[in-house]
Amino acid sequence: MITKESIQNKFTSIFQAEPIIVRSPGRINIIGEHTDYNDGFVLPAAIDKAVYIAVSKRDDELISLYAEDYKAVYEISLNAIAPTDLHWPNYILGVVDQIQKRGLLVGGFNLYIDGDVPLGAGLSSSAAVECATTLALSELFELNIPRLEIPKIGQLAEHTYAGVKCGIMDQFASTFGKKDQVLKLDCRSLEYEYVPLILDGYTIILLNTNVKHALGDTAYNKRVEQCKQAIDWVKEKYPEVVNMRDVSVSMLDEMVKDRDAEVYTKTRFVVEESERVHEACEHLKAGNLKALGQNLLASHHGLSQEYEVSCAESDYLVDFIKQFPEVLGARQMGGGFGGCTINLVENDFVVALIDKISPEYFSKFGKELTVIQVKTDDGTSVL
């Protein structure tokens, strides 16, 4: 188990200095998939799996990084930072670059990174690294970076140094998450509200398919283009439209449906998914978990059959799990083509469910199913 003391001891043994330590959590997204880059609404929560970053100042202009996961060191001069072919340092270096671009002064530093966010499960370990790094450097060099700037710096770091054109949801959830709350985020204005997540006898479990299908990036980029195409057509009659956020199903019926059936189906999903976020918040406020579960299933149907970003493994898990009355809902979570499904399961049924589904999944796909139980937790903080 990772503790403040274990991080401190490890850091001191490597760098012979006392560190500032920051914790930044991974995230789940209850509902609202592929809506963030369309200026829509999302409903994420920070979780009890996190990235830990420890930092101390150096007397020179060197950045010295140590990643516990890889037992690897990476060093570069502060004045020569650029993206590297190694994957892991880029999230940190991208943050340094963004801080420098804001005219803030950063000196040489030592940085140690560890964490228990499962990699490749779609729980946004990269966003957690970016947010933890931003807060750690802000504290170390007394930069007083405003809280709202932390997710923006993280997002731009990912765009520029990791080459991933992500929305802002992951970084926002990691920064602003609260225990026992979900975060209803407006991805256009960045206004947000906390909605209590009271699960009353139910729990959230993630089932990791342990697959990541290669066509993901290509299909993702194609969906972005299809959304842009629909907006261009809708704008011919409704020039005030800026993004899919402003589009209604009736506008799509009028301006898109007869031009391109595929673009119509894809973009209607985006409009309906954003609406499901509002519905899910009302269900949570009313304590109606059954209706929330129906929202999750409707979301999965849309992701699989309409937006077409699911895969055989995720579809199998959702179809298998929904036969049990003890399961209120399930859907694929994240960008798609693998990763995890998110499932709302009765506490007393979790063990039985895993016993039933794990051998079936292995028998069908020849892969182990990884079960991740998560609880909500607080956002990025100094320990």
C-alpha positions in Angstrom: 0.0 0.0 0.0 1.3 3.5 -0.9 1.5 5.9 2.0 3.0 9.4 2.5 5.8 7.7 4.6 6.6 5.1 1.9 6.8 7.9 -0.8 9.0 10.0 1.5 11.4 7.2 2.3 11.7 6.2 -1.3 12.3 9.8 -2.4 14.9 10.4 0.3 16.8 7.2 -0.6 17.0 8.3 -4.3 17.5 12.1 -4.1 18.7 12.6 -0.5 16.2 15.4 0.1 12.9 16.1 1.8 10.0 16.3 -0.7 6.7 18.0 -1.1 4.2 15.2 -1.9 1.0 15.6 -3.9 -1.8 13.0 -4.5 -4.0 13.2 -7.6 -6.8 10.6 -8.2 -7.9 8.7 -11.2 -11.5 9.0 -12.3 -14.6 7.2 -13.4 -17.3 8.6 -15.6 -20.8 7.7 -14.5 -22.4 8.8 -17.8 -21.7 11.3 -20.6 -19.4 9.7 -23.1 -18.0 11.4 -26.1 -19.8 14.6 -25.0 -16.8 16.5 -23.6 -15.2 17.4 -26.9 -18.6 18.4 -28.1 -18.9 21.0 -25.4 -21.6 18.9 -23.7 -22.1 17.6 -20.1 -20.3 14.8 -18.3 -20.7 13.2 -14.8 -17.3 12.0 -13.5 -16.1 11.3 -10.0 -12.6 11.1 -8.6 -11.7 7.6 -7.2 -9.6 6.0 -4.4 -6.9 5.0 -6.8 -4.3 7.8 -7.3 -0.9 9.0 -8.6 1.6 10.3 -6.1 4.3 12.8 -7.0 7.1 14.0 -4.8 9.3 16.9 -5.7 12.3 18.8 -4.3 14.4 21.7 -5.6 17.9 21.3 -7.2 20.8 23.7 -7.3 21.2 23.3 -11.0 19.0 23.5 -14.1 18.4 19.8 -14.4 15.0 18.0 -14.2 15.6 14.5 -12.8 12.6 12.1 -12.9 12.2 8.7 -11.4 9.2 6.4 -12.2 8.6 3.6 -9.7 6.5 1.6 -12.2 9.4 1.4 -14.7 12.3 1.7 -12.2 13.5 4.2 -14.7 15.3 7.6 -14.5 15.0 10.3 -17.1 17.0 13.5 -17.0 16.9 16.6 -19.1 18.0 20.3 -18.9 15.3 22.7 -18.0 16.3 24.8 -21.0 16.1 21.9 -23.5 12.8 20.3 -22.6 11.0 18.7 -25.6 8.8 15.7 -26.1 10.7 12.4 -25.7 10.2 9.0 -27.4 9.8 7.6 -23.9 6.1 7.7 -23.1 6.0 8.4 -19.3 8.1 11.6 -19.0 6.0 13.5 -21.5 3.1 14.1 -19.2 5.5 15.8 -16.7 7.6 17.7 -19.3 4.4 18.9 -21.0 3.3 20.5 -17.7 6.7 22.2 -17.2 6.4 23.6 -20.7 2.9 24.9 -20.1 3.9 26.6 -16.8 6.9 28.2 -18.6 4.6 29.4 -21.4 2.6 31.3 -18.7 5.7 33.2 -17.8 6.2 31.5 -14.5 9.7 30.6 -13.3 10.5 27.0 -12.6 14.0 25.9 -11.5 15.7 22.5 -11.6 13.9 19.8 -9.6 13.8 16.1 -8.6 10.6 14.3 -9.1 9.5 10.8 -8.0 6.3 9.2 -9.3 4.3 6.2 -8.1 0.6 5.3 -8.0 -2.1 2.6 -7.9 -4.3 3.8 -10.8 -4.4 0.7 -13.0 -2.7 1.6 -16.3 -4.6 1.1 -19.6 -7.9 0.7 -17.8 -9.3 4.0 -18.9 -9.1 5.6 -15.4 -7.1 8.6 -16.6 -3.8 7.9 -14.9 -2.3 10.4 -17.4 -4.6 13.2 -16.2 -3.7 12.4 -12.6 0.0 12.7 -13.4 -0.5 16.1 -15.1 -2.6 17.5 -12.2 -0.3 16.2 -9.5 2.7 17.6 -11.3 1.1 21.0 -11.7 0.2 21.3 -8.1 3.5 20.0 -6.9 5.5 22.5 -9.0 3.2 25.3 -8.0 3.8 24.5 -4.3 7.6 23.9 -4.7 8.3 27.2 -6.6 5.5 29.2 -4.9 3.8 29.9 -8.2 0.2 30.2 -6.7 -1.4 28.6 -9.8 -5.1 29.1 -9.4 -7.1 25.8 -8.9 -9.1 26.3 -12.1 -5.8 26.5 -14.1 -4.6 23.1 -13.0 -6.9 21.1 -15.4 -6.3 23.5 -18.2 -2.5 23.1 -17.9 -2.9 19.3 -17.8 -5.1 19.2 -20.9 -2.7 21.4 -22.9 0.2 19.3 -21.7 -1.5 16.2 -23.1 -2.3 17.9 -26.4 1.2 19.2 -27.0 3.5 16.6 -25.4 1.5 13.3 -25.5 -0.3 14.2 -28.8 -3.7 13.3 -27.5 -6.5 15.8 -28.2 -8.4 15.1 -25.1 -11.3 17.0 -23.6 -10.9 18.6 -20.2 -13.1 16.1 -18.2 -10.3 13.8 -16.9 -8.2 16.6 -15.5 -11.2 18.5 -14.1 -12.4 15.4 -12.2 -9.0 14.7 -10.9 -8.6 18.2 -9.6 -12.1 19.0 -8.3 -13.4 15.5 -7.3 -15.0 15.1 -3.9 -15.7 12.0 -1.8 -19.3 10.7 -2.1 -20.0 13.2 -4.9 -20.1 13.2 -8.6 -19.2 16.2 -10.6 -21.7 17.5 -13.2 -19.5 19.5 -15.5 -20.4 21.8 -18.3 -17.5 21.3 -20.7 -18.1 24.7 -22.4 -18.3 27.1 -19.5 -16.5 24.8 -17.0 -19.3 25.5 -14.5 -19.9 22.6 -12.3 -22.0 21.3 -9.5 -21.6 18.4 -7.0 -24.3 15.8 -6.9 -24.4 13.4 -4.0 -23.6 9.8 -4.9 -25.6 7.8 -2.4 -25.5 4.1 -3.5 -27.6 2.6 -0.6 -26.6 -1.1 -0.7 -25.1 -0.9 -4.2 -21.5 -0.5 -5.3 -19.6 0.5 -8.5 -17.4 -2.2 -9.9 -15.3 -1.9 -13.1 -14.7 -4.9 -15.3 -11.5 -4.5 -17.3 -11.7 -6.3 -20.6 -7.9 -6.2 -20.8 -8.2 -5.4 -24.5 -7.5 -2.2 -26.4 -8.4 -2.5 -30.0 -6.1 -0.6 -32.4 -8.8 1.0 -34.5 -9.6 3.2 -31.5 -7.7 6.3 -32.5 -8.8 6.2 -36.1 -12.4 5.8 -35.3 -12.3 8.4 -32.5 -10.9 11.0 -35.0 -13.6 10.0 -37.6 -16.3 10.6 -35.0 -14.9 14.1 -34.3 -15.0 14.8 -38.1 -18.6 13.5 -38.3 -19.7 15.8 -35.5 -18.0 18.8 -37.4 -19.8 17.8 -40.6 -23.2 17.8 -38.9 -22.5 21.2 -37.3 -21.6 22.6 -40.7 -24.9 21.4 -42.2 -27.0 22.6 -39.2 -25.3 26.0 -39.4 -26.7 26.6 -42.9 -30.1 27.3 -41.3 -29.1 27.9 -37.7 -25.9 30.0 -37.8 -25.9 30.5 -34.0 -24.8 26.9 -33.6 -21.2 26.5 -32.4 -20.9 22.9 -31.4 -23.0 19.7 -31.0 -23.9 21.2 -27.6 -26.2 23.6 -29.4 -27.8 21.1 -31.6 -31.2 19.4 -31.0 -32.5 16.1 -32.5 -35.1 18.1 -34.5 -32.3 20.1 -36.1 -30.6 16.9 -37.0 -33.9 15.5 -38.4 -34.2 18.6 -40.5 -30.7 19.3 -41.7 -28.7 16.0 -41.5 -30.9 12.9 -41.7 -31.5 12.9 -45.4 -28.0 13.9 -46.3 -26.0 11.2 -44.5 -27.6 8.5 -42.4 -24.4 7.5 -40.7 -23.5 11.1 -39.6 -27.1 11.5 -38.4 -27.0 8.4 -36.2 -23.6 9.3 -34.7 -24.5 12.8 -33.9 -28.0 12.0 -32.5 -26.2 9.8 -30.0 -24.1 12.8 -28.8 -27.3 14.9 -28.3 -29.1 12.1 -26.5 -26.0 11.2 -24.3 -25.7 14.8 -23.1 -29.4 14.7 -22.2 -28.8 11.5 -20.2 -26.4 13.3 -18.0 -29.1 15.7 -16.9 -31.5 12.8 -16.3 -28.9 10.9 -14.3 -28.4 13.9 -12.0 -32.1 14.0 -11.4 -32.3 10.3 -10.6 -29.4 10.6 -8.2 -31.0 13.6 -6.4 -34.2 11.6 -6.1 -32.4 8.4 -4.9 -33.7 6.5 -7.9 -30.8 4.1 -8.6 -33.0 1.9 -10.8 -33.6 4.7 -13.2 -29.9 5.6 -13.2 -29.2 2.0 -14.1 -31.6 2.3 -17.1 -29.6 5.4 -18.2 -26.4 3.4 -18.1 -27.9 0.6 -20.3 -29.3 3.2 -22.7 -25.9 4.8 -22.9 -24.2 1.5 -23.7 -26.7 0.7 -26.4 -25.9 4.1 -28.0 -22.2 3.6 -27.7 -22.4 0.1 -29.2 -25.1 0.4 -31.9 -25.2 4.1 -32.8 -21.8 5.7 -32.1 -20.1 2.3 -32.7 -17.2 2.7 -30.3 -17.7 -0.5 -28.3 -16.2 -3.9 -29.0 -17.2 -7.6 -28.7 -15.7 -7.9 -25.2 -17.5 -4.9 -23.7 -20.8 -5.9 -25.4 -20.5 -9.4 -24.1 -20.0 -8.2 -20.5 -22.9 -5.8 -20.6 -25.2 -8.3 -22.2 -24.2 -11.0 -19.7 -24.5 -8.8 -16.6 -27.9 -7.3 -17.4 -29.7 -10.6 -17.0 -29.2 -10.4 -13.2 -31.8 -8.4 -11.2 -29.1 -7.5 -8.7 -27.3 -5.5 -11.4 -29.1 -2.2 -12.0 -27.1 -1.1 -15.0 -23.8 -1.3 -17.0 -22.1 0.4 -19.9 -18.7 0.7 -21.5 -16.8 3.6 -20.0 -14.2 5.8 -21.7 -13.3 6.4 -25.3 -14.2 2.9 -26.3 -12.8 -0.2 -28.1 -11.9 -1.9 -24.9 -11.0 -0.7 -21.4 -13.6 -1.1 -18.7 -17.3 -1.4 -18.3 -18.8 0.4 -15.3 -21.4 -1.6 -13.4 -23.9 -0.8 -10.6 -24.2 -4.0 -8.5 -25.9 -4.9 -5.3 -23.2 -5.2 -2.5 -24.1 -8.8 -1.6 -24.0 -10.0 -5.2 -20.5 -8.8 -6.2 -18.6 -12.0 -5.3 -21.3 -14.3 -6.9 -21.3 -12.1 -10.0 -17.5 -12.3 -10.4 -17.6 -16.0 -9.9 -20.1 -16.4 -12.6 -18.7 -13.9 -15.2 -14.9 -14.5 -14.9 -14.8 -18.1 -16.2 -17.4 -17.3 -18.9 -15.3 -14.4 -20.2 -12.1 -16.4 -20.2 -13.8 -19.2 -22.0 -15.1 -16.9 -24.7 -12.1 -14.5 -25.2 -9.1 -16.4 -23.7 -8.4 -13.4 -21.5 -8.6 -12.8 -17.8 -11.2 -10.4 -16.6 -9.8 -7.9 -14.0 -12.2 -6.6 -11.4 -11.6 -3.2 -9.9 -13.8 -2.0 -7.0 -13.8 1.7 -6.6 -15.0 4.3 -4.2 -15.2 8.1 -4.8 -12.5 10.2 -3.2 -11.3 13.8 -2.9 -9.4 15.6 -5.7 -5.7 16.7 -6.1 -4.1 17.7 -2.8 -0.9 18.2 -1.0 -0.3 15.4 1.6 
